[in-house]
Amino acid sequence: MEFSIAELLANFTEDKLVAPKALEKKLECLDEVSLRRLQITLDALEKVGILVKERGKYRRVTEDGVVEGKLRCSSKGFCFAIQDVEGSEDIYIRESQLNHAWNGDRVLVRVTKEGSRRRSPEGEVRLILERANPSVLARLKKADSGDFRAVPLDDRLLFELDLRENGNHLEDAIDNLVHVEVQRYPLGQHAPIGKVAKILGPDSEAADIDIVCCKHDLPRAFPEHVLAATKGLSAKVSKVELKKRLDLRGLTTVTIKAQATDSADDAITLDRTDDGNWQLGIHIADVAHYVEAGGSVDREAQRRGVSVYLGDLVLPMLPEQLTDNLCSLQPGKDRLAISVVLTLNPDGQVIEFEIQPTVIQINYQLSYHQAELILAKQYTDEVQEFEPIFEMLTHLSELSHAIKEQRRKRGAFELNLPEKIYARPDGSEAPEEADKYTFSKFHYDDEGSLGAVVVSSTLPIHSMVVELMLLTNQTVATHLHALEVPAVYRVHPTPDPDDVQELIKLAVSMGIDLKLEQEDEVHPQDYQNLTHKFAESESERVLTYLLLSTLKPAFYSTTPKSHFGLSLEQGYTHFTSPVRRYPDLLVHRALHALFEEGRDRRSTRAKESVHLRHSSSHGQITWNVLPTEIHQELESHFSAVVVHLSEREKIAQDAENDLEGLKKAELMKERTGEIFHGLITGVQSYGLFVEIEELLVEGLVHVSSLKDDWYEFRSRQQTLVGRKNRKQYRLGDRIEVQVKSVDYYRQQIDLIAVGGGSEASEEDLEGEDNAPDQELDSEE
């Protein structure tokens, strides 16, 4: 089994000795080749001082001035090592100090020069822990020597690969795009060596899916040993397993998905209690029961980290036997689940809850469309079979609105973004042209990748499900935190107050009166207030885009930090999508540890116990719930993988965005020369970013194309102002643009302004506050 140094070192924690046999098992070194490779790696790490050997076991050595980070390089050759610790400084690394590390690689860096107020610390790469580019997307060329070379399309990869003949007719593929597997990385003065895994074809023929999968090294198939490991799994629920679980098969249980036939991993129940409250059940497929920790299926899922959605193509985290069979909640079939059963009052407040391993059975499988017809009381033939749950759906909708109101009361906010970006999963009600490039981003029924809930006026049923799943995730986090059980939390950092103040100043210059409650602090309630103000403005879309740019990316952590977008201080976790997200699967494992090994009393002699699966246990526990060994094992494993999981999520998002960008570029290439209405969404010294309103495609009007005047850039007002004719282009202005040219692979669309703009007032032209930051002669 292939493994990286980073994967190997992740097994060394807290200065503990680790036996080679334990490493062999965890890294799945099962044959002589992999065992030999492991020993060579251990010997090398010992020689360079990363590991020390004691009594046949190994221990990791920490060094002062040596930090771990991920390389972010520029096309000019300079790089920064970005540390994982929030708030840590980026370390500048000169090209001569990279020691053959490439953009994206995870590295150990020795700090050679401390930073100052104006300068970043400097360092050199001491060890490459993990390569980010096991393959590259490149263009094939023939050197003067007659050898074949691969030139990476990513201009941050500053090298060429020597190619070896491997059965492909490379002579016929010169100038074609190729997917190249790296067989040997640079060694001393020797260039890297690769082999052509696939010839993608000339520019006009290369498929966008191939380009994206090659660029991000996304596997399209599972290894044979992983598929083999799933074949022996049985869907039959044994009597022994039934005895361990709460039997909920008697409850009316429904699934609601984009299409009724879609595989479902979550289900819902709802009952009224005798005292007028609601008992809401959210039931999630028990993936952890089938995926053994440390097994081949688990290791492959951990590597992938998340399912990737590329238009109609899904690259799943788990094999089909799990996603579409064992962990698919299908009508009439017994299925294992972990259920969160909440008691809520009519105002949506949680009174109590319990979390249990259960067995359930689905009674009704609904599509979004069918559920919306029922809620609208349009009882057509299509939904008559669901008459027994008409009332249940109505109550669910009412309860979800109450839960949403509770979320808003604590300060959480929503973002109002264009519908075509967040389109219907079934593609309905989208313009024919938009179908070419519009993708659903509703992959998960929660806050999603932005960290904040996106308003969906065309998908009210999805919004209903989102509120239920958000509350479930929050409940699980609250329980694990209260019992001090290790978990993986979802963290959404607070935005920088300076960034938000800059946005407010810009909004004020556009005539919109905004302010923070506290000048030097930012709270979720501020964003709720801002979005409400935006909704009253004609510039709502532009201001929402700017607000979106102030949000920091969410990430995974073992510490229950705050979640800004949801206005939660005590931690939040992902629990509801274990089929598609590895962090959710880890949270399920933590719950299984609680179910199976949790100690409900201080000692075996104690008479009084607590109900570990119920909220009544909170504040009642003064002992360690999990045995020390299990607690430490979970804690160390979670700590070792959270950074990797955040990175895998980013890769998935980048891949999805790349495909969308290629689709848009392809569409606009066909529309070269046409004129469209546009909205100015950004102004920089070098030009205007314009969103074509009909298609939601963004392009650049470069300042050099503004031939009618000499334009000055006013950064405070985000405006380009003509010195002679007083014409100005402001953020939020609507203009007419013509598509000039399209760079397909870079996804860059060049536009020319052919109409619009406004006349600058005297106030715009005069005064110290409006002095130009930069003068630009557009005629040069």
N, C-alpha and C positions, 0 to 999 in steps of 0.2 A: 504493500500500500504506500502510495506517495504521501509524504508529509513535509511540512515546512519547519524551519527552525523555530518559528513563532509557535507552531502547534506543539512542538516538543517542549519548549521552555514553559508553556502554559501549565505543564504538569508539576512545575517546581514552585511551591509556595511556602511562605513563612519559614524559610531556612530549613526545610525538612529534607531528610535523605530519601531518595527515590531509587528503588531497585530497577535494574535493566528489564527484568521480567515484567514488572508493572508497566513500563513504557512500551514493551512489545505488545502487550494486550491492548492498551489504550490507543496505540497508534496502528493497530491491526497489522503488525509485521508478522506475516504468517509463512513466508517462504525464505529461502536462503538469501536471495538478492536483497529483500527489504531488511532482513536481520543484519546483513553485512553493512548496508547503507546506514542503519541506525547506529551500529558500533563505530563506523567511521565518523559519523557526525558527533557522537559523544566524545570520541578521542580528540577531534578538532576543537570542540568547545572547551575541553579540559586544557588543551594546549594554549589557547588564547586567553584563558583565565576566566571564562564565563561560568564554567563548572569546576568543582573540585571532587575528587574521588576519595571516599572514605569507606573502608571495609567492604569494598565491592559495590557500594552505592554512590549515587551522585547528589551533590547539593549545589544550588545556584549561589553565585557570589555577586553581591551588589557592589558597585563602584561609585565613589563620589565623582560628580562631574560627567557621568554617563547617563543619558536619558533615552527613552524610546519615543519614536515619532513616525509620522508618515510623510514622505517626501511630496512636496508640491513644487513643481518646476515650471519655468517659463520657456518659451521658444528661444530666448536669448542665452539660455544655459545656466542661469543662476537658480538656486533652489532654496526652499525653506523646509525645515523639519517641523511639522505641526505636532505638538505634544497632545496626548489624550486628556491630560489633566486640565480641567476648565480653569481659565485665567492664567495659564502658563505662557511664557513668551515663546514665539516662534524663533527657531535658530537658523540663522543665515548660513548657507553652505556654498562655497565657491565651486565652480565646475571642477577644478583641480582636486577638490577634497571629497568628491562623490564616491571615489573608489568603485566605479562601475555600477553604482546604484542608479536606478531609473525612476522617472516620475511615477508616483503612486506606491513605490516600494515601502515596506515597513522596515525601519532601520534602528540600530543603536548608534547614537551620536555622542562623541566626546566633545564637550564644550571646551574650546581652545581660547576664547576671548569673551570676557564678561560684557554684557550689554550696558548701555548708558541710557539716559533719558531719550536721546534722539536715535540711538542705533541699537539694532537687535544684537543679541549675543551671536558669536560665530562658532562654528564647529566643523568637525570632520566625521564622515561615516566610518564607524569602527566595524560594524557587522551588519550584513543584510539579513534580516530575520525572515522576510517573506516577499517573494516577487509578486508584483501586481500584474505583470504582463507575461503570463506563460505562453501567450500567443499574441500576434499583432495583425492589424489590418494594414496592408501595405500595397504599394504599386510595384510591379515587377519591372526591372530594367536589366540591360546587359551592359557590363562594364567594358572599358577599352581592352581589358585583358581577355575578354571573352567569357568571363565568369558571370553568373547570374546573381543579382542582388535584389533585396527587398527593401524599399524605402517606406518607412511607416508614414501613414497619412497624418497621424498625430504629431504636430510639429514640436511637441514637448519631448518627444523621443529622438534625441539627437544622435542617431547612429544608423548604419545600414547593416543588414544581415547578409552574410554569405549564404548562398543556397546550395544545397546538395540535390543532385538528381534523385528522384524517388518515384519514377514511373510516369510522372506528368510530362507532357510535351511543353517544356517551358519556352522553347523557341517561338511557339505559336501564341504565347500568352504575354509577350512583351507589351508593356504599358497597361496590361489588365490589372484589375484589383484582385488581390490574392489574400487568403487567410494563411498566415505562416505560424507554425508551431516552433517555439524556441527549443532547440535541442541542446545548445550549450550557450551559456551567458559569456560575456567578455572575460577573457583570461589573460592577464598581463597586457601585452601589445596585440593580442589576437582578437579579431572582431567576433561578435556573436555569430553563431551558426543556426540556421533554421531549415525547415523543410516545408514545402507548400502542401498544406492539408486540403485546400480547396481553391480552385480557380473560380472566382466570382464572375469574371467576364469583363468586357469593356464597360465604360461608364454608362452607356445607354442600356445595358442589360443586367447589371448587378442588382439583385433584389434587395430591397431595403431591410427586410428581416434578416437576411444573411449578413448585411453590413453591420447591423446592430449587434447581432449575436457574436460576430467575430470581434468587433470592437471591444465589447465588454466581457468577452470570454464566457459566454453563457452556454451551459451544456443543454442540448436538446433531448438527450436520452439518459437513462439511468444505467450505471454499470451493471453487468450481468449478475454479479454477486449480490448486489442490492435487490434486484428483482427476484432473485432466487430466495432471498431471506423473507420476502413477503408472501411467497406462494404457500408456505405451510401454515399461515395464520388462518384461524377458523372464525367464522361469524357466529357460530353457535354459542349461546350463553349457557355455561354449565350451572348445575345446581349449587355447586360450591361457591361460584362467583355470585349467584343470586343471593345467597345468604349474607354476603358482605355488603349488600347494597339495599338502598331504599327503593321499593318497588312502586313506581309511579305510572305503571301502564294503564291504570284505570282513569287517569286524567285525560280530558280532551286536549290534545296537543297538536299544534299547527306549526308549519314552516312557511316563511314568506320570503321568496327570492325573486330576482328579476324575471326569470322564466320559471314556470311551475316545474319544469323538468330539470332545472339546475340542481347540482349536488348541494345538499344543505348540511352544514355542520352545527347549526343552532336551531332551537325550537322554543316555542312559547306556550305557557299555560296561564290561565287567569280564572280565579274563583273569588266570589264574595264571601267574607267571613260572617259569622253570626252577629258580630257587633258593627257591621257596616263598613269594615275596612276591606282592602283588597289583598289577596295573596297571589303575587306575581311570581311565576317560575320561569327562569331562563336556563335552558338545558343545552350544554355544549358537548359535542362528541368527545368521548374519553380517548383521545389519541394516545396519551401516555400509557394506557393499558396495553396497546399493541406495539408501540415503538420502544424497544428496550434501550435503556440508557447505556451509551457506549457501544452499542451494536452497529453493524454496518449500515442499517437504514438510518439510525440516529446520526451517525457521523456524516453521512451524505446530506441529511437534512440540515445539520449544523453548518456544513460548508456552504450550502445554498443560502441558508438564512431566511429566505422568504420566497414566495412564488412571484414570478415576473409576468406581467400582463402586457403582451405586445399585440395590440389590436385583437384579432380573433385567435391568436396563438397564445396559449398559456404554458409557461415553463414552470411546472409545479414543484413545490418543495418536497413532496412525498409521492411515491409511485401510485399509479391508478388503483391498485388493489386496496389501498387505504382510502384515497380521496373519493373514489366513486363506489366503494363497496363497504368495507368494514366500518368506516367512519362517516359514511353518508347516511343521514337520517331519512329512511325511506318508509312510506306508509305500510302499515301492517307487519313490520319487522321489528323484533326486539333489538334494541340498540343500547350500548353502554354509554353513560354520560356522566358528567359532573354538573350538578344542578345547584343553582343559587336561587333559593326560595325566599322572597322578601314579603314582609307584611307592611303595607303602606296605607296611610289614611287617604281620604278623598283629595286632600291637598297635595299629594305626591310626596309626603314626608315618610321616611323609613322609620318604622316603629321597632322592628326586629328582623333578623334574618338568620338563615342557616345555610351551610354549604355541605352538600352530601354527594357521595358516589351513588349513582342511581341506575336503574334500567327503565327505559321509556319506550313508547311506541307511538309513532306518528299517525294521527287520524286524518288530517287534511293538509294538502300541499298546495299553497297558493302562489300565484304570480303577483307582482306589483299591480299589474293592470286589473286583475280580478279583485284584489283587495280594495283598490280605488273605486271600482264599480260598486262594491258593497257599501263602502263608507259614503258614497254619493247617493245611496239608496236606488241605484239603477239595477234592479234585480232582473237582468236579462237571462236568457237560457244558459248563457256561459257560466253563470254563478249560482244557478238554482240548487245544484248539488251541495252548496255550502250553507244552505239555510240554517242548519243547527248552530252555526257559529256567527251568524249575522250580528247578534247582540254582543257576543264576546268581542268582535272586532271594534264595534262602536265604543265599548267600554275601554278597550286597549288604547284607542285613539284619544279618548278623554283623559285617561290616566297619563299618557305620554305628554300631553300638553301641560298637565299639572307638574310632572317631573321636570319639564323644560322650564317652567316658571320658577321652580326651586333653583335650578341651575343659574338662571338669569339673576335671581335675587342675590346670589353670592357674588355676582360680578362677571360671570362668563359671557362671552360675546360670540357673534356669528359674523362671517364674511359673506358679503353679497357679490359673487363673481358671475361672469357671463355664463348663461346656461349651456352654450355650445362647448365650452371647455369642460364643463361637468355635465356631459350629455346623458341621455337615457341609456342604460346598459343595453337595451334592445335596439338602440339606434332610431327609435321612432321619433316623429316630429322634428327631425333634423333635416336641413336642406340637403338636396342630393349632392351638391358639391362638398358640403361640410362632411358628409359621410366618408370622404376619402381620407380625412385626417383627424376626425373627431374621435376621441377615445373616452370611455367611461373611466372616471377616477374613483368611482364608488366601489373599490375592491373590498373594502372592509366596512362593517356597520358600526363605525365609531368616529372619532375626530379626524382620522385620516392623517396623511403625511404632513399637512400644513400645521398641525398642532391646534387648529381652531376649526370649529364646525362651519361648514359651508352651507349657506342657505340654498334650498332647492325647492323653488315654487312649483316646478313641474313634477316633482317626486315627493309628494307629501307622505306617502306610505313609507318611503325610505327614511324620511326624517323621523317618523314615528319609531321605526325600528332602532335608529341611531340613539334616540334618547334612552331606550330600554337597555341597550348594550353599554352605553356610557355609564349608566348607573350600576350595571353589573360589574364592569371593570373596576369602578371606584369602590364597590363593596368588597371585592376580593382583596384589593390593596389594603383597605382599612383592616380587614380581618388578619391578613398575614403580618401587617405592621404591629397590630395590637398584641399578637401572640409572639412577636419577635422571631418569626420563621423567615429564613433567607428567601429572597424573591428578586425578580428582575422588574424594576420600576421604569415607567415611561416619564421622562423629565422634559419639560418645556421651559427653557430659561426665560427670565424677565428681560424684555428689550432694554437697550441702552437708553437712558433718559435723554442724552444729547441727540441721538438719532430721532427720537420722537419730537423733541423741541424743534429740530430743523424742519420736520414735516409740518409742525404747527405754524412755524414762521412762514413757510411756503403757502399754507392754506390761507393764512391771514392776508398775504399779498394777493391772493385770488379772491379776497372779499369774504372769506368764511371765518367767523369768529370762533376760535378754538382755544382751549387751555387745559392744563393738567390740574387735578385737585391739589397736588403738591408739586412744586416746580422741579425738585431734584429727585423725585421718585415716580415710578410708573406702576400702576395697578391695573388689573384686568377691567375694573369698572371704568377706568379712563378710556379703554378701547371700546367698551360698550357705548360710552357717551360719544366717542368720535364717530363710530359707525352710524349712530342715530343722526348725528349732524350731517354726515356725508349723504345720508338718504334724502335729506332736504335740499341738497345741492345739485345743480346741473352737472357738476364735475364728479359725481359719485364714483364712477368707474376708475378714473385716473387716481383719485384720492385713495380708493381701496387698494389699487396696485401699489401705491407708495406706502400705505400702511402695511401691506403684506411684506414689503422689502425691509421693514423694521423688525419683523419677527425673526427670532433666532431659530435655527433648526432644532427639532426635538431629538432626543437620543435616549439610549438605554443605560441604566445605572443600577447598582445594587443598593444604593442609598435612596430612601423615599423622600426625594426633594420635591419642590413645588412644580405644579403644571400650570403655566400662565394662561394658556388658551381656555382651560376649563375652570380656572380660578380655584384650584385645589392646593392646599398647603401641606396636607398630610400624606401625600403620595398617591400615585395612580398607576395602574398596571394594565397590560394587555393580556386578556384571558380568553376572549371570545372567538379567536380564530386560530386554534392550534394546528389545523390542517395546513394553513398557509403562512404562518409566522412562527419561527422557532422560539422567540421570547415567550409566546403564549404557551407553547409546549413545556417550557421550563417552569412556568408558573403552575401548570397542571402537575408537574413532578413534585413541586414543593407541597401542593395540596395532598398528593398521594402519600408523601412522607408524613404529613400531619394525620391523615386517616389511619395509616398503618402502624406508625411508630410513636405517635403523639402520646405524651404522658398527661393524663387528666388529673393527677394529684401529685403532691410534693414527694411522697414516697409510698411504697407498697403498703406501709402500715397505716397511712392516713385514711380516715373513714370518709371524709368529705371530698367530693370530686367536682369538677366543672365539665360542662358540655363543650368540648373543644370545637365542635362544628357549628356552634351557635353564638350569636352576638352577646349572649348573656355572660360569656366567659371573659369579655373585655374588662380589664381592671381587676380581675380576680386571681391572676396568676403571678406567683412570686418565685417560680422555678423555671428551669429551661425545659420548654415543651418537647423538644427533640433530643434524643441521645447525643452526646457531644460529638461522637465520630460522624454521625449522619449530618448534624448541623454544619460541622466544619467542611465536610465533603461537598455539600450543596453550596456553601458560601464560597469556597475556593473555585469550584467549577463555574459558578455564575460570574464571579469576578474575572475569570480568565477569558470568558467569551463575549462579554457585553460590548466591548469595543468592536470586535469583529462583526457582531450582529448589527450595530449601527452602521458600519461600513457597507455591509451587504444590502441593507435597506437603501442606502444612498446609491449604490450601483444599480439597483433595480429601478429607482426613480430616474436616474440618468439615462438608462436604457429606454425606458418608456418615453421620456422626453425627447430622446434622440429620434425614435421612430416617428413620433408626432412631428418633429421638426423636419424630417426627411419627407414625410407625406405633404406637409405644407409647402416645402420648397419645390416638390414635384408639381404640385397644383399651380404654384405661381409661375413656374417656368413655362407652363402652357399658356399663361395669361400675360406674358411679357408684351409690353407696349400698351396694355389696357389701362384705363383710368378708373380710379376708385375713390370713394369718400373715405377719409381717414381721421383718426383722433390722435393728437400729439400726446403720447404717454411718457415721454422723457426728452429732456433738452440737455445737451452737453456742448462743450466748446467745439466739437468736431461735427455736430449735426443734430438732427431731430429723429427720435424714434416715433414711428407712426404706426398705429394699429388700424389695419383696413377693416372697417366696421362690418362690411358685409360678410367677411370670412374669418374675422378674429385672427388675422395673420399680421405679425409685426415685421416692419422693415425699417431701413435707415435712409433718411434724406441727408446725404453728406453735405457739409457746408460748402464744399467746392462746387456743388451743383447749383447753388443760389447765385446766379450770374448777374442779378440785377443791382447788387449793392455790396457794400463792405459791411459785414455783420459783426456786431459785438456781442459777446456772451455775458449775460447777467445771471450769475449763479444764484443770487438770493431770490430772484423772481423766476428762475428757470425759463429764461427768455433769450432769444436771439433778436437783436434790434438792428435794423439797417441805419447806417449813419446818415445817408443822404435822403432817402425817400421816407424815412420814419416808419417803414413797414416792420412789423414784429411778428414773431412766431412764439406763442406762449404755451406752456403746459396746459393741456385741456382744450386748446383751440381745435376746431375742426377745419381740415383743409382737403384739397383734392390732390391726389398723387398718381403718378404714372409708374408702372413697373418697368424699371430700366434694365436690370439684369439679375440673375439668380446664380449663386454658387451652391450647388446641390449638396456637396459633401460637407461644406462648412455651415450649411443651412443659413446662409446670409442672403437677404433680399435687399437689393439697392433700389431706392425709389427716387423720383424727381417730383418736387412740388410744382404743380401746374395751376393752382388756384387756392384762394383762402389767405389766411393771415389777417392782421388787423393793423390799424394805424396807432402808433405809440403816442401817448399823451405827453404834454410838457413835463408832467410829474415823472413819467417813465424815463424821459430823456435827461432830466436835470437832477441835481442833488447828489450829495456825497454818498448817500446810501445806495444810489443807483449807478455808481461809477462802474464802468465795465471791468470785469475780472480779466478779460482777455480780448484783444482785437484780432479779427480774422479777416483777411482780404480774400474774399471768395473768388476774386478774379485771377488770383495767382495760379 
